[in-house]
Amino acid sequence: MTEHISKKMSVSVVVPVYNEASVIGQLIDRIRAAMASLSEYELEIILVDDGSSDESLSIMKRFASQDRSIKVVELMRNYGQTSALSAGVDYAEGDIVVTMDADLQHFPEEIPHFLAKIEEGYDIVCGWRKERKENITRRLPSSTANYIIRKISGIDIHDFGTTFRAYRQEVMKKIELFGDMHRFIPALASRWGYRIAELPIQNIKRPVGKSNYTIGRTYGVALDLLFLFFYLNYLTKPLRIFGLLAILLFVPGFMIAATLIVLTYAGFIPAVKDRIALLLFSILLMILGVSFLCYGLIAEMQNRIYFAVKRDKIYNVRKVW
């Protein structure tokens, strides 16, 4: 009889890095220490250099040369957090992928809690900064965005903004990241029916360095929310939303024009030209309605192409160390 040998589960900790030279060593040591007691897991640390201008890359390369479990993905330039996460996930080989920030606001010591939650049968475990330490200029826009995302996606999660999460590998392979959509991964994953849980995490002010967050990003988040609504509800049926807009514009325009013509022939209005502004307004509404219908048809065709062809990656790797 052949003895069955169970294979260890592997965990890939993916960390985007941008100018974090002062904390990289501490981050790696704390990740190792957190996983040291979990002998049932094999650890892989993937550090993605997102075009750092300080010594971050050289420090990471030194660690990678000393430890085969550390992989450094060097991007050609600064692409942003979503692209860096996407690159790290693509190079991750673990059965479970844990993503986190490099600035030590996330506690590596909490990684085992995420893994335990995954073992309960969840596909995604999201960190929840239950007691946030940031000022009101960060908390208010974030809480507003979280509320809107909950309503759009129907997922009862308090914190969509943190990157401290754990995923089963198949989840991340299913979802393609683009733009700044990393914060919406749970919402995007909800389309596929994955089981999602939330886990309270510690939250502290950034111990060193300067945050890359600015209040100007709120504008981009607002546009992303608009896209998220369309993506979750109309990605596979864009003609429906454009068709609805077309009806809402064309029908009132047609009714106004028809009413003017009927009233003119009935003698209630001497001539249509006496209501020329209203007539032009009705024509404008009908033109806009037809335009939206055409946009919907074009979007529907592009949607077919989107799902039929393979798209390029949203990043460019220089070298993997």
N, C-alpha and C positions, 0 to 999 in steps of 0.2 A: 504494500500500500504506500502510495506517495504521500508524504507529509505536506500538508498545505502550509505555506509560509506567507503570512500576511504582509503586505507591503505598507511601509510607513506612509502616512499622509504627509504631504509637503506644503509648506507655507511660504509664499513670496510676499515680502514686505516691500512695497513700492513707495519710494519717497522722491518727489520732485525737489530739486535743489537749485536755488538761485541766490548766489552770494551769501552762503551760510558757513563760511570757513571756520568761524569761531565755535560752532556747535557740532560739527560733523562727527568728530571723535567721540564726544559724549553721547550723541544720538546712537551711533553704532554700538557702543558699549552697553547702553541701556536696552537696546533691542536684543542683543545677545543674552544679557542677564535675564530679561523677561521670559525668554524662550528656553533658558537653560534647564528648567525643571520639567519641561514638557518633552520627555524623551520619545513620545510617540509621534512627534513631528520632526521633519527635516526642514531646516531653515534656509531660505535664500533671501538675501537683501539686494534689492535693485535700486541703485541711486541714479537718478536721471539728471544730468547737468543741463539745465535749461539756459545755456549761454552765459554762465557766470563770468563776471569780470574780475573777481578776486581769486584767491588761492583755492577755492572749493574743489575744482577739478583735480588739481595736483594732489590734494589731500586724499580725495576719494580714490584716485589711481594707486596711491601708496597702500591704502587699506586693501584694495582689490588684489594687489600683487602679493599680499601677505595672507589672504584668506580666500580660498576658492569659492566660498559660499557668497561672496560679495561680487556683484556685477555692476559695472558703471556704464551707463549709456550716455554718450556725449552727443548732444544735439548741435547742429551747425550754428544755430543762433538762438536768441530768446524767442520762443514761440508762445509762451504762456502756460498756465497750469494745466489746462485741459489737454493740450498737445503733449506735454511732458508726462502726464498720467497715462495717456494713450500709448506712448512709446514704451513706458515701463511695463504696462500690462501686456503689450505685444511680446515682450522679451521674457515675461514671467513664465515659469514652468511649473509653479506650484498648483496643487489641487485647490487651495484657498489663496485668494489675493487680499492682502491687507494694504490699504492706502492710508497715508498720513502725511502731515506737513513735516518739514525739516527743522522748524524753528523752536522745537521743544514746547510749544503750547499744547501739543498732544503728548500724553504720557505713554511711552512704550510699555510700561508696566501693566497697562490695561489690555494689551493684545490678547492675553489668555482668556479674558472675559468675552471678547468677541468670538474667539474660537469655540468656547463653550456654547455660545448661543447658536453658532453655525451647527454644532453637533446636535442641537435640539431639533434640527430639521429645517432651519431657515436658509434661504438662498442669499439674502443680503441682510447685514446687520449694520445699522447706521448709528453713529455716535450722536449724542444729544447733549449740547452744552446747556445743561439745565440752569446753572447759575453763571451767566456770562459776566465777564469782568470788563468788557469794553465800555466805552462811553456811549452816550445816547445817540450820537451821530452814526454809530455802527449798529446799535441794537434796534433802533426804530425802523430803519429801512429793511433790516434783516427779518424782524418779526412780521412786518407787513408782507414781504415777499413770501415768507413761509406760510402765512395764512392764505395768500392767493394760490400758491402751489397746491396746498391741501385741497382747496375747493376745486381746482382744475383737474387734479389727478385722482381725487377721492381717496388718497392715502393719508392715514392719520399719523403723520410724522411731525414732530415739533421743529426739527432742525435739518433743513435741506442744505445749509450752507457749509457745514463742516466736511472736510475730505477724509476724516478718520472713520473708515468703514471697512467691513470685511465682506468679500464676495466669494461665492463658488466660482471656479474658473470658467465654467460654461456660461455664466451670466455675462462676464466681461467680454467673452468671445462673441456673444450674440449682439452686443450693443456697440455701435460705432460712435465715437465721440467726435465732436466738431465744435467750432466756436468756443464759447465758454460754458458748455453744457455739462461739465462734470458735476456741478451742484444738483443737476436734475436727474442724475442716473437712476435713483429710485423711482421717479415718476416715469422715466422712459422704460424702465424694466417692468413697470406695472402693466404695460401693454401685453406682455408675454405671460402674465400670471405668476410671476415669481413670488415666493413668500418673503415678506419683509418684516424685520423686527427693529426695535430701537433700544439703545442702551445708554443710560446716563454716563457721561464722562466728566472728568475734571477739566476745568478751564481756568487758565491763569493768563496774566498779561505776558506778552512776549518778553522773555528774560533778557535777551540781547538783540542788538540790531534794530532795524526799522521796518515797520509793516509796509507792504506794497499796496495795501488797500487805500483807496481814496474815495471820497464821497461822490466823485464824478462817475464811479462805476455803477451807481444807482441807475443812471440813464440806460446803460447797457443791459442791466438786469431787467428793467421794465420792458425793453424790446424782446429780451429772451423769454419773458413770461408770455408775451403775445405769441411768439413762435411756438412755445410749449403748448398753448391752448390749441393752436392749429395742428401741431404735430400729433397730439394725443387724440384729437377728435376728427380730424379731416385729412390726415396724411394719405390714406388709401382712397379717399373720396373727396378730392378738392373741389370737384364740380358742384358738390352740394352747397358749400359755403358761398362760392362765387355765384351759383345759381340763385341762392336766397337773396344775395345783395342785388343781383340783376332784377329779380322780381320786385323787391322793395323800391327800386328806382324807376323801372320801366312802367309798372302798372299805374302809379300816381301820375307820371308824365302823360301816359296815354289817356287817362281819365280826364285830366285837365284839358288836353287838346280836343278830345271828343266832346266835352261839355261846351267848350267855346264854339265849336262848329255847330252843334245842335242849337245853342242859344242864338247864334247868328241866323241860321235858316228859319228859326221860329220867330224871328223879328225882335227878340229881346235885346239884341246887341246890333247896332247899325252895321258894323263891319268888324271882322276879326282884328283888323289893324288897329282898332281902338283899344285892344287889349294885347298889344304887341309884346309887352314885357312878360306878361303871363304866358303867352304862346311860346316865346323864346325859352322861358324857364321850363316849360313842359318838354320842348324839343331837347333841351340839355339833359333832362332826367332820362329821356328815352335813349339818347346816345350813350349816356353813362351806363344804363342798364344793359344795352347791347355789348358795350365794351367789357363789362364784368363777365358777361356770359362767354365772350371770346377768351378772356383770361382764364376762366374756369376750364374751357376745353383745352387750352394750351397746357395748363397745369396738369390736367388729367393725362395728357399724352406724355408730358415730362415725367410724371409719376411712374408711368409704365417703364420708361427708359431708366429711371432711378433704380428700380428693382431688378432690371434686366442686366445691367452692366456693373462691373466692379470699379469702384472709385479709388482714386489715389489716396495715399496716406496724408494726414494733415501735418506731418513733420518730416524732417530729413535728418537721418543719423549720419554723423561723421565717422564714428568708430565705437565699437563695443569693447570695453577693457575687461 
